[in-house]
């Protein structure tokens, strides 16, 4: 879990004092915070590429400042966080219009090695620690899908406070609202999340379900596959109009089971490889060593699969094929 990115809760990002460490604005010290900003941007936007663009723009704005203006900033990381969050807020607004033109379902870009996207360190906590959620949970595919259902302001307030531990006084400066209004935004976001089904107990239990799912698909065992699925299971696919994919959710254990067994029959050379997908066990789907799909799996408290998120849009799979690898 990461807490507030500033040196102390509520500390201002600007000051006219002369106690600033002269190395704070150096290239090395600021670039060391790049991974934290990428983590922030990915949770805000659900896209690694968009997060990288946000970080690049944030640093460009920092180095566009005069040396005098840089020296007046007491906590550069707090300044960078605020600027990055504002850029994300703007992008979230325009993303809604783009999603209306998107072909089929839009899903977040899956990331490998989820632990690298969760371990960012941090300082002191924020004003409502009981509301905190872990970075591991916040990077899961299920959480990112739910975050995408929020309004831009709700998402920014929730991510900054409940995930990254910033106090509402600082968030208010980012979203241009009062601290009380930001508290209400975060509360509204939590209400949206309150209806999500409880997850599986442990990563080991989740992994066992994923292994059984893979075995059932590879052996073509319809009964075994159906037994692993929740009666109301939903499968969503993201092809982005680039490759063939279901344009609408497939709902129900029988339909979902037949969908995946049908995929296996159509592609006899397809290999299902268990892999870390957004910090939880999932499946990389490969043919001749090339990953052409990534499957994130949601497992409910009863040990049954409740959600399957299949990303086949090649634009979102670069890092899974050894190109477009990105530092986290």
N, C-alpha and C positions, 0 to 999 in steps of 0.2 A: 504494500500500500504506500502510496506517495502522499505526502502532506503538502502544505502550502509551499509554493516555490520561492516566495520571498523569504528574507532572513528571519523575519518574525511576523506573526499574524497581524495584519492591518498596517504593516509598514508601507510607507509611500514609495513609489518608484522614482520620485524626483525629490531633490533637496538642493539647497544652495550651500550646504555645509561643505567644509573642506576636509572631512575625515575619510573621504572615499579612498579605497585602495587603488592606486594608480594602475594596477594590473587588471582590474575588473573589466575594463573595456578592451583589453587586448584580444587579438584574433584567437589566440590559443584558448584563453579562458572562456570566451563566448562560444566558440565552436564546440567546446566540451559539453555544452548544454544542448547540442543539436539533437541528441537522441531523445531527451525529454520533450523537446518541442515536437519531434516526429510522433512520439506517443500521443501527445495532446491532439495534434492534427488528425491522426488516424481515427481516434475515438470521436472526434467532431465530424469527420467527413466520410469515414468508412472506406477510404481509398488511400493507398500508399503513395501513388503518384500525386494526388491532390495534396496530401500532407507534405510531400517534399517541395511542391511548388509554394506552399504556404511558408515553409521554413526559409526557402530561398528569398522570397519576397520580404520576410521579416528581417533577415540579415541585411538585405539591400537597403531597407529603410533605416536601419541602425547606422550603417556606414555612409548614408546620405546626410546624416547629422553633422553639424560642425563639431570640432573638438570641444569647444566650449559647451555646446548642448549635451554632448556625451558626458562630460565631467559633471554636469549638473544632475545627472541621473544617479541616484544613490544606490539603487539595486537594479543593475542591468537585466538580470534574469526576470524580475517582475515586469520590467518594461517590455522585454521580448515576449513574455507570456501574454501580456495585455494586447500587444499589436497582433500577434499570431491569432489570438482568439477573435479579435475584431475582423480579421481577414476571413477566418472560418465562418463567422456570422454572416458576412456578405456572401460568401460562396454557398452557404446553405440556402439562402434565399433564391439564388439563381439556379441552384441544383433542382429545386422543386419544378421549375419550368422545364428543365432538361429531362427530368424523369417522365414528364407527361408525354414526351416524344420518344422515350426509350422503348425498344421493342421487347415486349414481354416483361417478366419480373426483373427488378433490379435488386441485386444482392451485394453486400459489401465484398471488397476484395479480400480473399483469404490470405492469411500470412502463415508462414512456417515458423517453427521454433517460437511458440507463443511466449515462453519464459523470457526471451529477449525483449519482447514488447511489454513485459510487466515489470521487470526489475530496473527501475529508474532512480531509486533512492528518493530522498526528500527530507524536509525539515519538520517544523512543528505542525501540529494539527490545526484544524479550523474550529469554528465555534459550535458545530453540532456533530461531534464525533459519532454519535449513535446512528447518524444517517450515512456513515461512510460505507462504501463497498470497495472490494479489493480490485487492484489493477488486473489480476488474473480474470476475475469475473467480467470486468468491463470490456475486455478484449474478445470475449467469446462471441461466436457468430450469432447466437440467440440474442445476446444483449445488444449487439450492433444493429440487428434487424429491428429491435424494439426502439432503440434510439432514433432510428430513421423515421419512426411514426410520430415523433415529437415535432413541435414547432421549432424553428431555428433558435429562438430565445430560450425555450425550455431546455433544449439540448445543451446549449452553451452553459446555462446556469447550472444544470445538473452535472455535467462533466467537470466543470471547474470546481464546484463545491463537493459533490458526493464522491467523486473519483480523485480529484487532485487536491482537495482539501483547502481551497482558497476561501477566505471569509467573504460574506456577502457584501461587505463594504468595498472590497476590491473588485468583486464581480460587477457591482453597480457601475463602476467607472468603465468597464468593458462594454456592457450592453446598453449603457445610457439610460438606466432606470434607477429607482431608489433601491436601497438595500432591502426594504420590506417587499417591494415588488419582485426582486430577484428571489427572495425567500419563497414567495408564492409560486414563482415559475418552477423552482426546484421541487416544491411540494406537488405541483400539478404533474411534473414528470414522474415522481414517485408513484402517484396514483395510477398512471398508465402502466407502470411496471408491476403493480400489486397483483394484477390478474394473471401474470405469467405462472405456468405450472412449476412446482418445485422440481429441481434437478435431481439427478442421481446422487447417491451419497458420496462416493469417492471416485477418483480418477481410475482406480483399478476396476471398480464395478462398471464404469462407463466403457473402459477398454474391453472388458469381457463381452459386453453387449455388441460393441463394434466388431470384435473378432467373430462372434456368432453370426452377425449380419453378413460379413464377408464370406464366411464358409457357406451359408445358405445360398447366397447369390452364385458362388462359384460351382456349387454342386447342383444348382437348379431345384433345390428342395423347397417347393412352394409352401408346404405345411409348416416347416421350420421357420421360414421367413415370416409368414403371417403371424406365427406365435410370438415373434419378437416385436411386432408393431402394435402400438396403441390403436384402439378402434377408430379414433379420430385423427390418426397421423396425417400430417400434411407434407407433401413433397413440392418444393419450389425449385425451379431451374432458371438460370441466368445465362442466356446465349448472346444477349445484346444485339441480336440481329446478325451476328457474324457467323454463327453455326446453328444447326437445328436444335431447338429446345422447346419444351412445353411452355406455351404462352401464359397459361393459368395454373394455379395450384392444383395438384392432384390430391384428393382427399379420400381417406378410408383405407383400411389395411389391405383389403383385397385388390383394390385398384393400384395402390402403391407397390405391392408385392409383384403384381403382374407387369407393372411398368419396368421395374429393375430387372426382372428375369427376362423380359423382352429385349432390354438393352444388351444383356449378356449373350442372348442368342444371336442378335444381329452382328455382334462384334466378337467372334469366337477367340480372337487373339488378345482380347482385353484382359488386363491384369489389375487386380485390386490390391493395393499396397497400403497397409496401415501406416499412418503418419500423424504427426502432430498438426492439427488444423486449429489455429487461433487458440492454442493453449490446451486443447482437449483432444482425445483420440478421434481420428477421422480417417478418411480414405483418399488416397491419390489414385486416380484411374489412369492407367498407362497402356500404351501400345508401342511395342518395340522401344521401350525405354523413354518415350516421350509422354509427359503428362498432358492429357487433353481435357481432364476434368478433375475437380477437387470436391469432395463430399464432406460437409460438416454434418455432424449427427447430434441431435438433441435427445437426451435420454431423461425420462421423467422419474419421479420418485418411486414408481412401481417397477422400475427396471425395464420399462418398455420404451421403444423409440417413438417420440412424439413429433419430431420434425426432422426433415432431411433437406439440406440446402445444397443444391448441385450447381457449381459454378463451371460453366463450359466456355464462357466468353474468353477467347485467347488473350485479349488485352489485359486480363486480370490474372494471368497464369505465368507471366514472364519469369518470376523468381523461382517458380517450380520447375523450370526447364534450364536453369543455369544461366539465363540471360536476364538482364534487368535486375540482378541481385542488388538489394538495397541494404545499407547499414541501418541498424536499429539502435 
